Amino acid sequence: METSKKMLAPTWSYALLVVLAGLLGWAIPWFYQWTESDQSRMSPLVGQFALALAIAGVTACCSLPWLPLRSDPAPSPTVRFQTRTLLLITTLVAIGFAGMLHFPMAISLLLCGATYLHLLWFVVRYRPYRWAAAAMLGCMDLPFAWVASDGNLIAIGQALLGLIAGLPMLLPAGFIASGLGHNFHDLAWLPVLLTVGQLFLGTWIIRLGTKPTIAYLIASLLISLFGSFCFHAMVLA
């Protein structure tokens, strides 16, 4: 009993990461000006800070096994699919692949909407995981908090739609597009699809326990933070 009293509640870790994501996101314009960067010439400080944050994130993840975090809720029972359900899923996947060839943005947005509905169902169905799911959204979206700093309601509304649709995975999508030899604007659906995968992967990792969840939240925060900085540079261009 005494040992359990010394264990930390995971909600404090989630709250700390969400607050950190919001503060770092709000400070991006100030940091951009402080480094005297522009789109054509990034200050060396940008790379140094990015490396320092990445090292800090890896260090935090490596230290998780030794943190006295309270035990997680028991994992939910494994879902068993019937043959009819598997056939339906296979058919939907085939239709989705076919649709991606002709209407990639429309299909990606439909998948994105379905993913958020799945996340809502997940939170309602598995209430012990609601704080972890909320923290996942916070770490994905709050690094873009600087968008609300100018008070332009139209810009804020557009940014919110972007956050829901694909801004959290903007940076990985840019790397993938560049690696494939495509212009990023020609693959505007890609960050939306990557965000779908990020949300689905997150709901699976959350069930594995608190420590894997925190590691995933740290990774999501860093990806969004670096993408938010690049997005700020693009907006000023």
N, C-alpha and C positions, 0 to 999 in steps of 0.2 A: 504493500500500500504506500509506503514511504517513497519507493522508487517512482511510482506512478505520479505522485504529487510533484516530483521534480521534472517531469516531462513537460515540454512546451506544446501548447495547442498549435496545430498546423495553421489555424486561421490567422495567427499573428504573422507567420511567414508570408502568407498570401497577401495580407494587408500591407506589409512592408514592401513587397515587390510592386504592388499596385501604386503605392505612394511614390516609390522611386521612379516608376515608369512615367507618372504624371509630372514629377518635378523635372526629370531629364527632358521630357518632351516639351515642356513649357520653356526650358532654357535654351533650346536649339537656336532660335534667332540670335539671342545674345552671344552664344558660343560662336556662331558663324561670323558675326561682326567682330568679335574679339580676335579671331584668328586672321582677320582681314583676307578671307578667301573669296573667290568668285568661281563661276563655273569653268572658266578656262584655266584657272590656276589655283589649285587647292594648297593651302598652307601645310607645311610639314607637320604642324601641330595636330592636324586632323588625323593623319595616319598614326601618330604617336598616341593620341587619346583613344583611337579605335583599338589599337593593339593593347593598350592598358585595360580597357573595358573587357576585351576578349579574354585577357589573362585573368582578370578578376572574376569573370563569369566561370571560367574553367576551374579556377581555384575553389570558388564557392560550391560548384557541383562535386568536386573531388572531396570536399570536407563534409558532404551530406551524411555519409555513413556514420560519422562520429557525433552528429548533432542529436541531442536528447529530445527528439520529437515524439509526440504521443502516437500511439498505435492508430492505424487507419481503420475505418469500418471494414467489416468482412466483405470480400469481393462478392459481387452479385453472381448468381448462378449462370452457368454457361447457356447461351441461347441455342436451342436445338431447332434446326430448320427441317420442315417436312419437304418431301419431293416437290410438291406443288409450289411451295414458297421458293425453292431453289430455281425451279424453271421460270418463275415470274421474275426473279432477280436477274437471271441470265438473259432473259428477253429484254428487260429494261436496259441492261448494260449494253447489249448489242444495238438497241435503238439509239442509246446515247452516243456510242462510237460513230454510228452512221450519221447522226445529227451533227456531231462535231466537225465532220468533213465539210458540211455545207453551211451550217449556222453555228459556228463556234461560240460567238458571244452570247447568243440567245440561250444555247444549251448550258453554257457556263453560268449564266445568271439564274437559270432555273435550278441548276444543281446547288448554287449558293443559297437560294431561298429554301430549298429542301433541307440543306444542311443546318440552317438556323432553326427550322422547325424541328429537326432531329435534336438539336441542342436543347431547345425548349422542352421537348419530351423527356430528354435525359435528365434535366434538372428536376422536373416534376416527378419522374419515376424514381429517381435515386436522390432523394433529398440530402443525404449526408455529403454528397459531392457538389452541392450548389455553390459553396464558397470557392471551391477549386475551379469550377466552371466560370464563375464571375471573375476570378483572378486571371484566368486565361484570356478572357475578353479584354480585361484591363491592360494586361501586358502586351496584347496585340495592338490595341487602339490608342492608349494614352500617350505613347511616344509621339503621336501626331497632335498633341494638345495645343501646340503653338498656332494651329490653324485658327483657333477661336480668339487669338489675341487681338486681331484687328477689329473685331466687333461687326464685321460684315456678315449679316444673316444669310445672304445668298451664298457667299463663299463657305460659310459654316455648314449650310445645308448640303452643298455639293461635296464638301469634305466628308460629311457623315455618310453620304451614299458611297463615296469612295472607300471609306473605312470598312463599311459593311461588305462591299463587293470585292476589294482586292488590295488596298494599300498596304496592309500588313506584310504581304509577300512581294512587294514591289521590287526590292533589291534582288532576291533570288530569281525572279522572273527576268530582270534585266540581264543577269549573268547567263541565264539559259538562252535567252534570245541572242545575246552576243556570241555565245558558243556555237549556236546553230547558224550563225551568219545572217540573221534577220534583223531588220529594224524593229526596235521595241514597240513602236506604234502599230506595226503590222500584226503584232501578237498581243493586242490589248486584252484579250480574253485569258491570257496565260496567268497573270497574277490572281484573277478571280478563281481559276481552277486550282491554283496552288493554295489559296486560302481555304477552299473547300477541303482539300487534303489536310491542311493544318488543323482545322476544326475537328475533323473525323479522327485524326491521329490523337488529338488532345483528349477527346472523350474516352478513347481506349486507354491512354496512359494514365488518366486520372483514376481509373479503376485498379491500377497496379499498386497504388499506395502514395503516401505523401511525398516521400523522397524522390521517386521518379517524376512525380508531378512538379515539384519545385525545380528540378533540373530542366524539365520541359518549359516551364514558365520563364526561367532565366534565358534559355535559348530563344524563345519567342520574343522576349523583351529586347534582346540584343539585335535580332533580325529586324524588328520594327524600328528600333532606334536608328540603326544605320540607314535603313530605307527612308526614314523620316528626314534625316539630314540631307540625303541625296534629293529627296522631293523638294525640300526647301530651296536647295540650290537651283533646281529646275524651275521653280516658281519665280525666282528672282532673275532668271535669265531673260 
